[in-house]
């Protein structure tokens, strides 16, 4: 550990408890500053590009705040790509129900944009991680019960691997953390691009 990287502050530009949990499990101790970015105001040609645009917007919004001065800011955003469309959080229970009925027995690709901004240097690194998700075939009653739990209204794609929908996911191809909200291997690569070793950020 060098003096330049010792005790660097890490800021998560997200209110996602799942992302915060992943970082803490990996030995990191990020502060949380919510970006306040209006996700509906942004667009991009493809789901993968949209996830990246959203992540970059969140990271930039927080990096520009005085509270983040000198810190490494991490912004992330996830969308599920199904039939070429980018599916974020469902607007209501009706949409969540329709979403699950369209997803069951099929596969989608969870795209998570990642952006790291070093506010000390102004440099940034960003990329999108992709994981294929194979959905099971929950019954109408199971879908109704899941939607009634309220969980799918708070997560991209109306599902998560670390919650009540886990029994309805047959399997994945790729990084499971990416589906939960953040790819730690990709984060390590982006930090390295900025000259920061992830082990230097261990709490």
ABEGO torsion letter per residue (X at the ends): XBAAABGBBBBBBBABAAAAAAAAAAGBBBBBBBAGBBAAABBBABAAAAAAAAAAAAAAAAAABAAABGBBBBBBBBBBBBGGBBBBBBABAAAAAAAAAAABGBBBBBBBBBBBBBAAAGBBBBBBBBBBBBBBBBBAAAAAAAAAAGAAAABBGGBBAABAAAAABAEBBEBAAAAAGBBAAAAAAAAAAAGBBAAAABX
